[in-house]
């Protein structure tokens, strides 16, 4: 019979071997490619000495593979991220290229269940080749290895944050696109299957980046929310996003103390907004002047650029900001912006984050391409999300808010708790030039002095578009001085975040991620 010392020594030897995953040679190859290992990534995410690994002694259940498959391609456990408990899962490229075998999938499912049961946020550091061929072959193999249903019906109960840190296909992609936040390392690929599989399936030849690189997702799919040039930058983005999230859906995000006076005036906004109405400017500068300490974190910064979605703090409260960006397509939303707005509203409403809308848009960006991209549907899905959201919503018309876009930006009748405008606001069914041409085009053409008549009509149109007519009929709540906008927003949040309203009804929590 082995002695206690022999047994404990055996355990130490097994765990020492497990730390090497697929072996030192595989670790060296990972480093030679310029990537960290799964454990090195976890070390950079969690607080020092806080990680408690689970399933360290797992191996593949294929006979003869035990000694070179520790973890079965997945490292999981519990740790602290910036002092907060969280569940962490990381694909291990050193074991069968991070592919998913039976044990891997069982482990992934169990750690996901653990996170939900205990109300712990989930971080997923992804890299891997999808389903492991030998394990998934045959009717019995594939029947046992489909994506677990339980992982598809969690309804945003805990914040889920993913990083694509190496080429990822199959399972890692499914997991990432189902997350609340995704960052991807530049130079990597996230797709259903790799280029080799694509070529064999239909003869298409392309590089991994052409197939699923960050440019593809930033410009076309919107399946990532951030990208970074280094693994450290991506991991830091996960931590930053996490700062704005609650531990789980039962809690509100934590307050952040600041010495920034909530009632300070923001005189600088008067110089940011151009005197000429047709001049562009950067709405991010307006946001920076309004939020606590000028700090905000953009969500999907490179996708749907005519709309800004960002997280910030106002008098310590976490808020989500949806703002038109006049220096991109004049702030006119297209299909991508609609998708972006819908996803952001669902995210904020699910985690009890109040929404602030800043308007400056000439209306929707219409074109035949937009129609082919289901623009009417995307507009209405955005509207549906807005109508179903129950977090406090405050809307400020900065300059233009024209046509149906006025409603999508939480104009009157769309569930906003407060809708106000600056005196610079222009609100109407359409812009003056278009409106005058459509309504009075024939009369202008017949006039003795068409130019003079056009100018008179434009003056009249400008008067009708001012916010005062809507304010007089209490269709909007007030016209405020621009420099008092921060005070108005912070004060309004104090009044709206009552015990009845501080938590959302979470009617959007069941909406699929990646609408």
Beta strands, then each sheet from edge to edge (+ up, - down):
strand 1: 52-54
strand 2: 74-81
strand 3: 84-91
strand 4: 121-128
strand 5: 160-169
strand 6: 181-185
strand 7: 190-191
strand 8: 226-228
strand 9: 296-298
strand 10: 307-314
strand 11: 317-324
strand 12: 354-361
strand 13: 393-402
strand 14: 418-422
strand 15: 426-428
strand 16: 478-480
sheet 1: 1+ 2- 3+ 4+ 5+ 6+ 8+
sheet 2: 1+ 2- 3+ 4+ 5+ 7+
sheet 3: 9+ 10- 11+ 12+ 13+ 14+ 16+
sheet 4: 9+ 10- 11+ 12+ 13+ 15+
end
